[in-house]
Structures are given as structure tokens and as C-alpha cells.
């Protein structure tokens, strides 16, 4: 169940990133998912 939520969030983040401030938005989503500000940004391919 958690993996499905994660996949949906990341998918939504990717789609949303196309129309908005990519790095900021995606990064904040990753932070919320992983609850670790530094590694989560790198995990999603964004620099801090």
C-alpha cells in the first residue's frame, strides 16, 4: 500500500513539475515522502 502511494506521489510530482517550479515542488514532495530533506532531494534527482 505504501509503495503504491509513493509511486503515485512521484508520478504526480513528475507531471506537476512540467508545469510548475520543478525543483522546488518536486523536492518538497520528496521531503514529505521520505521525511529527510537532504537525501530525499538527491533521491529525486534534485540538488538542494
DSSP file (Angstrom, degrees, kcal/mol; ACC not computed):
  #  RESIDUE AA STRUCTURE BP1 BP2  ACC     N-H-->O    O-->H-N    N-H-->O    O-->H-N    TCO  KAPPA ALPHA  PHI   PSI    X-CA   Y-CA   Z-CA
    1    1 A X     >        0   0    0      0, 0.0     4,-1.9     0, 0.0     5,-0.1   0.000 360.0 360.0 360.0 -41.1    0.0    0.0    0.0
    2    2 A X  H  >  +     0   0    0      1,-0.2     4,-2.5     2,-0.2     5,-0.2   0.886 360.0  53.6 -68.6 -37.0    2.8    2.4    0.9
    3    3 A X  H  > S+     0   0    0      1,-0.2     4,-2.6     2,-0.2    -1,-0.2   0.884 107.1  52.0 -64.9 -37.2    4.7    1.7   -2.4
    4    4 A X  H  > S+     0   0    0      2,-0.2     4,-2.5     1,-0.2    -1,-0.2   0.922 110.3  48.1 -63.8 -44.0    1.6    2.5   -4.4
    5    5 A X  H  X S+     0   0    0     -4,-1.9     4,-2.6     2,-0.2    -2,-0.2   0.919 111.8  50.0 -62.0 -43.9    1.2    5.8   -2.6
    6    6 A X  H  X S+     0   0    0     -4,-2.5     4,-2.7     1,-0.2     5,-0.2   0.926 110.8  49.1 -60.5 -45.9    4.9    6.6   -3.2
    7    7 A X  H  X S+     0   0    0     -4,-2.6     4,-2.5     1,-0.2    -1,-0.2   0.909 112.0  48.7 -61.5 -42.8    4.6    5.7   -6.9
    8    8 A X  H  X S+     0   0    0     -4,-2.5     4,-2.8     2,-0.2    -1,-0.2   0.912 111.8  49.1 -64.1 -42.5    1.5    7.9   -7.2
    9    9 A X  H  X S+     0   0    0     -4,-2.6     4,-2.8     2,-0.2    -2,-0.2   0.929 113.1  46.2 -62.9 -45.4    3.2   10.8   -5.5
   10   10 A X  H  X S+     0   0    0     -4,-2.7     4,-2.3     2,-0.2    -1,-0.2   0.886 113.5  49.3 -66.4 -38.3    6.3   10.6   -7.6
   11   11 A X  H  X S+     0   0    0     -4,-2.5     4,-2.4    -5,-0.2     5,-0.2   0.937 113.3  46.2 -64.5 -46.3    4.3   10.3  -10.7
   12   12 A X  H  X S+     0   0    0     -4,-2.8     4,-3.0     1,-0.2     5,-0.2   0.899 111.4  52.6 -62.6 -40.8    2.2   13.3   -9.8
   13   13 A X  H  X S+     0   0    0     -4,-2.8     4,-2.2    -5,-0.2    -1,-0.2   0.907 109.4  49.3 -61.4 -42.1    5.3   15.2   -8.8
   14   14 A X  H  X S+     0   0    0     -4,-2.3     4,-0.8     2,-0.2    -2,-0.2   0.930 114.5  44.0 -63.9 -45.9    6.8   14.5  -12.2
   15   15 A X  H >< S+     0   0    0     -4,-2.4     3,-0.7     1,-0.2     4,-0.5   0.913 115.6  47.8 -65.1 -42.7    3.7   15.6  -14.1
   16   16 A X  H >X S+     0   0    0     -4,-3.0     4,-1.4     1,-0.2     3,-1.3   0.837 102.6  64.0 -67.6 -32.5    3.3   18.6  -12.0
   17   17 A X  H 3< S+     0   0    0     -4,-2.2     5,-0.4     1,-0.3    -1,-0.2   0.777  91.8  65.2 -63.3 -26.1    6.9   19.5  -12.3
   18   18 A X  T << S+     0   0    0     -4,-0.8    -1,-0.3    -3,-0.7    -2,-0.2   0.792 113.0  31.5 -67.2 -26.3    6.4   20.0  -16.1
   19   19 A X  T <4 S+     0   0    0     -3,-1.3    -2,-0.2    -4,-0.5    -1,-0.2   0.569 121.7  40.9-109.7 -11.9    4.1   23.0  -15.4
   20   20 A X  S  < S-     0   0    0     -4,-1.4     2,-1.3     1,-0.0     3,-0.1  -0.638 109.5 -51.0-127.5-174.2    5.5   24.5  -12.2
   21   21 A X     >  -     0   0    0     -2,-0.2     4,-2.3     1,-0.2     5,-0.3  -0.431  59.6-160.4 -63.0  95.8    8.7   25.3  -10.5
   22   22 A X  H  > S+     0   0    0     -2,-1.3     4,-2.4    -5,-0.4     5,-0.4   0.888  76.5  41.6 -50.2 -62.3   10.2   21.9  -11.0
   23   23 A X  H  > S+     0   0    0      1,-0.2     4,-2.3     2,-0.2     5,-0.2   0.931 117.0  45.5 -61.3 -50.3   13.0   21.7   -8.4
   24   24 A X  H  > S+     0   0    0      2,-0.2     4,-2.3     1,-0.2    -1,-0.2   0.949 117.6  41.7 -58.1 -52.8   11.1   23.3   -5.5
   25   25 A X  H  X S+     0   0    0     -4,-2.3     4,-2.0     1,-0.2    -2,-0.2   0.940 117.1  45.1 -65.8 -48.9    7.9   21.4   -5.9
   26   26 A X  H  X S+     0   0    0     -4,-2.4     4,-2.5    -5,-0.3    -1,-0.2   0.900 113.1  52.3 -61.5 -40.8    9.3   18.0   -6.6
   27   27 A X  H  X S+     0   0    0     -4,-2.3     4,-2.5    -5,-0.4    -1,-0.2   0.913 108.2  49.5 -63.3 -43.3   11.8   18.4   -3.8
   28   28 A X  H  X S+     0   0    0     -4,-2.3     4,-2.0    -5,-0.2    -1,-0.2   0.866 110.4  51.5 -66.1 -34.6    9.2   19.3   -1.2
   29   29 A X  H  X S+     0   0    0     -4,-2.0     4,-2.2     2,-0.2    -1,-0.2   0.929 110.4  48.7 -64.5 -44.7    7.1   16.3   -2.3
   30   30 A X  H  X S+     0   0    0     -4,-2.5     4,-3.2     1,-0.2     5,-0.4   0.894 109.4  52.9 -62.2 -40.0   10.2   14.1   -1.9
   31   31 A X  H  X S+     0   0    0     -4,-2.5     4,-2.4     1,-0.2     5,-0.3   0.901 109.6  48.6 -61.7 -40.5   10.8   15.6    1.5
   32   32 A X  H  < S+     0   0    0     -4,-2.0    -1,-0.2     2,-0.2    -2,-0.2   0.890 115.5  44.3 -67.1 -38.3    7.3   14.8    2.6
   33   33 A X  H  < S+     0   0    0     -4,-2.2    -2,-0.2     1,-0.2    -1,-0.2   0.946 127.3  27.1 -71.4 -49.1    7.5   11.2    1.3
   34   34 A X  H  < S-     0   0    0     -4,-3.2    -3,-0.2    -5,-0.2    -2,-0.2   0.692  90.1-142.8 -90.3 -19.8   10.9   10.4    2.7
   35   35 A X  S  < S+     0   0    0     -4,-2.4     2,-0.2    -5,-0.4    -3,-0.1   0.878  71.4 102.2  56.5  40.9   10.9   12.8    5.7
   36   36 A X     >  -     0   0    0     -5,-0.3     4,-2.1    -6,-0.2     5,-0.3  -0.768  58.7-159.3-152.5 101.5   14.6   13.5    5.2
   37   37 A X  H  > S+     0   0    0     -2,-0.2     4,-1.0     1,-0.2    -1,-0.1   0.830  83.5  42.5 -59.4 -40.3   15.3   16.8    3.5
   38   38 A X  H  > S+     0   0    0      2,-0.2     4,-1.5     1,-0.2     3,-0.5   0.990 119.3  35.4 -74.0 -60.4   18.8   16.2    2.2
   39   39 A X  H  > S+     0   0    0      1,-0.2     4,-2.8     2,-0.2    -2,-0.2   0.819 112.2  61.3 -67.2 -30.6   18.8   12.6    0.8
   40   40 A X  H  X S+     0   0    0     -4,-2.1     4,-1.6     2,-0.2    -1,-0.2   0.881 103.4  50.0 -65.7 -37.1   15.2   12.9   -0.5
   41   41 A X  H  <>S+     0   0    0     -4,-1.0     5,-3.2    -3,-0.5    -1,-0.2   0.925 114.3  44.1 -65.2 -44.2   16.2   15.7   -2.8
   42   42 A X  H ><5S+     0   0    0     -4,-1.5     3,-1.4     3,-0.2    -2,-0.2   0.872 108.9  58.8 -67.0 -36.6   19.1   13.8   -4.1
   43   43 A X  H 3<5S+     0   0    0     -4,-2.8    -1,-0.2     1,-0.3    -2,-0.2   0.856 108.3  45.2 -60.2 -36.1   17.0   10.7   -4.4
   44   44 A X  T 3<5S-     0   0    0     -4,-1.6    -1,-0.3     2,-0.2    -2,-0.2   0.372 123.0-105.3 -91.7   4.7   14.6   12.5   -6.7
   45   45 A X  T < 5S+     0   0    0     -3,-1.4     2,-0.4     1,-0.3    -3,-0.2   0.746  79.9 123.7  82.7  23.6   17.5   13.9   -8.7
   46   46 A X      < -     0   0    0     -5,-3.2    -1,-0.3    -6,-0.2     2,-0.2  -0.933  57.7-128.5-117.9 141.5   17.3   17.4   -7.5
   47   47 A X              0   0    0     -2,-0.4   -20,-0.1     1,-0.1    -9,-0.0  -0.542 360.0 360.0 -81.2 155.6   20.1   19.4   -5.9
   48   48 A X              0   0    0     -2,-0.2    -1,-0.1   -21,-0.0    -6,-0.0   0.518 360.0 360.0 -71.2 360.0   19.3   21.0   -2.6
